């Protein structure tokens, strides 16, 4: 019997630039259509790290070159742009792969807003670097003129840093749910979603933040009452003692075991840590739910229990 699956695509599934992305999405589409061909319902969340940085850098250079003509582009708008063009490539690749296999199934990208809490402690400690590298002088000007937070990045220059708050709810969830129920393959919450605050009345205001796509995928999977959350990454399984001679690759984890390894500092922040945290949260959210962390090309085998790291509540 087919499962309802939310797939979180890592950056390696999209490439670093436009030509790489066009090639990468073809491979990505094959792996996802393998799941669909086996009878599963699939919704897709993707990252946007390189892409949103590229867009923001281009916008910043326009503003810098012609300040009287171009005003600074809010980060929330840059995230929306990245959702549009990544979704365009993904849905075309998926449509082509489905039709090549004789599968008549619609594919749609939903420009998705995700609500965040203005009181989230992440806003007091912005840590996520975005956009172009700046000289000290340029960074100081951004702080003075626009109120940006900046930090030096590994001796390579200065960069703007923004908050990475937790997702609270998905604004377009009813539309996404209706599409999934109707049998469509849906691309949603791209880049973690366009972060927004609720303000007066029914107004939504864009937030200068980025949401981790794994946590957004977890939120979407819960809202869709999915059976499985698949978080795709650059390794086949989760490991402890990673990078050491005594490395251990893990096939299964309980939430309690995972939390023990998290407390011991086994998983790198900004890399494997949010993936394991999101997987644990989803596995605990309802009886029978499972999360899988594995390679893109191993997703089908992972669902069959043949590889990957499976976390079950």
N, C-alpha and C positions, 0 to 999 in steps of 0.2 A: 504494500500500500504506500502511495506517495506521501511525502512529508511536505509541510510548509516550511521553507528555509529562507532565512535572511543571510546573504553573503556579504561580508565586509572585505572589499578589495584593498590590498596594500598598494603602496606606491610602485612596487615592482611590476604590478599588473597594468600600469599606465605609462611608464617611461618618463623621461625627464623633459622632453620637449615635443613639439607637434609631430615631427616625423617619427620619433620613437613611439609616441602614443598611438599613431595610426597602425603601426606594426604590432604593438603590444596588445591592442584591443582585439585583434583577430585571434590571437592565442587565448586571450581571456574569454572571448565569446565561445570558443570551442569547448572549454572546460565547463562553462555555465550551461551550454546547450546539452552537454552530456548529462547533467543533472535533470534538465527538463525532459530529455528523451527517456529517462528512467521513471518518469511520472511525477516528479516533484514540482511544486509551485515555488517560484523563486522571485524574491525581491532583492535588489542590489544597492549597497551603499559603497561609495568610493571615497578615497582620500583626494586631496588637491594641493598637497604641499608645494611641489615645484610649480604647479600651474598658477595658483593664486599669487605666489611670489613674483612670477613672471608678469602677471597682469598688473600687480601693484607697482612693480618697478617701471613698467611702461607708462602707467598713469603718472607716476612721480616725475619721470623725465619730461613728459609733456608739460606738467605744471611748472617745473623748474625752467624749461625753455621759454614758455610763453605764459607767465603768470597772469597777465591781463586777460587771456583768452580761456585758460583752463583752470578750474578750481580743483582742490584736492578731492580725490574720489574716495568715499568712505570704504572701509574694509568690507563692510557687509555687502556693498555693491560689487566689489571685486570677487567675493565668494559666489554671489549670484551669477556673475559672468563665467566663472570657472565651472559652475554646475551646468550652465547652458552648453558650453563647448565640449566638455567631457561627456555629458549626456548625449550630445549629438553623435560623437564618435562611437560611444558604447552602443546606443540603440541601433545605429546603422549596422554595426558589426554583428550584433545579435540577430537583427532581422535577416541579414544575409545568410548567416549560419543556419538559422531555423528553416528558411526557405530552401536552402541547399539540401536539407535533410527531409524536405517534404512536410515540415511541421507548420501548420497555419496557426500562428499565435501572435497577437499584437504585442508591441513593445512601446513603452512610453516613459519619458523622463518627466518627473514632477519637480518643478522649482520649489524647493522645500524650505520653509522657515522653521526654526527650532527655538522654542522659548528658553531663555536662561534667566536666572535669578539675579537682579542687580545687587543683591547682598551676598552673592557667592564670594567666599573668601579669596577666590582666584583673582578677583578684580583688585584686591589690595596687594597682590604679589604677581604682576605680569611676568611671565617667563618664556613665552613662545616667540622666538625670533621670526620676523617676516621681512620680505622685501629686500632691497638692495643694500650692499655694504656701503657705509658712509665714512667720510673722514671725521675726525673729532669735531672740526669746525662745522661741518654739515649737520652732525648729530646735535650739537649744541644749538644750532639754529632751529632744528625741528622741535626741540624741547621748548625753546623760547617762543616760536611762532605758532606752533600747533599743540603744544602740551603733550607731545609724545613721551612715552617711556623708552629709554634706550639702554643698551648695554654693549660692552665689548664682546666680540664673538671670536674666541680662540686666537686672538692676535691678528685676525684677518681684517679687522675694521670694526666699526660700530654698526649696530642694527636696531631698528625699532623692535620692541617686544610688546606683546599684548597678552591679555588674560586668556586662559583656557578653562572656562567654567563648565560645570556639568549640565547636560541637557535636562530640562524639566518636562517639556511636552512637545509634541510635533503638531504644528498648526494645521497642516494639510492632511492629517491622518485619515479623516473620513474619505477624502478623495483617493488616497493611496489604498485604503482598505477596500473601497468599492472596485477599484481597478483589479486588485489581486483576486477578489471574489469573482470578478467577471472573467478571470483566466488570463489576464495580461501579465507580461513580465514587466516589472516596474523598477526604474532606477530612481532612487529617492535619497534625501538627506545627504546629497553630495558634499564632500568636504566637511562632514559633520553637521551640515545644515547652515542656513543663513541665520546667524545668532540675532535674536530680537528680544526686547523687553516689552512687556505689556505696560501701556501708559493709560492716560485718561480715556474713558469710553471704550471703544473697540480698537483704538490705534495701536499699532506695533511700530516700535522704533528700533532701527538697526543698532547693534552693539559692536564696539571695536574689540572684537574677540574672535577666537577660533575654537571650535568645539572638536574634541577628539572623535574621529570617525568611528572608532570601535565602541565608544560609549553611546554615540548616536545610533549605531547599528543595534546595540543592545536595547535601547529605548524603543526603536522601531519594531524589533522582534517581539518584545513584550506586548506592544500595542496591537500587533497583528496576530497575537496568540500563536506565534510560530512554534513548531516542534523543535527546530534546531537553528542555532546561530553558528555559521561557519566564518571564522576569522582567518583570512589567508595572509601568509607572511612569507619571509624568505627562507624559512627552514621547515623541514618535514614534521618535526616534533618540537615540543618545548623541552628545554634542557635545564638541569641544575649544574653548577660548577662549569658553566659555559666558558669555552676558551681555555680550559685547563686539561691536563692529562686524565684527570678522574671524572671527566664530563659524563653525565648520565642523561640519556634521552628517555622521556617519560611517555608511555602509551596511554595511561589513564591517571586521572587526578580526582580526588574528592575536593569539594570546596575547602574543607578544613586543611587538607594537605597543602593545597595551593596557598592558603593564607599563611600557613607556617613558613613556606618558602618565601613569600612576599616579605614577611616580618624579618626573615634572615637576610634580606637584600639580594636574593638570587636573580631577580629580573631587572633589567636596565630600565630606568625611567625614560619615557619618550620612545621606547622600543617595545620590548616584550611585556613590560609591566602593565600598561593599560590594556593590552590584549588579554592577559590572564585575569585582571580585575573585571573587565567586561564579561568575560566568559563565566567567571564565578557568579557574578551578579545575575546573569541570565539563567544559569543552571539552578540557582536557588529560587527563582521567581515563581515557579509553579512545579508541581509534581510531573515527572516524565520529560522535562525539558533537558536538552543536552546542548553542549557547546563543543565545537571542534576547532582546533588550531592546527593548520597544516599548510603545505604548499598549494598553489593554484592547481597545478596539474595532478595533485593527489586528492582533490576534493571528493571525487566520486568514490575512490577507494576508501577514503576516510569515513564517508557516510555508511559504507558497508562494514566498517569496523576493522579494516585491513591495515590502516596506518594512521598517522596523526596522533595528536594528544586529545583524548576525549575527557571532558569534564561533565560529570553528571551529579545532580543534587541528591 
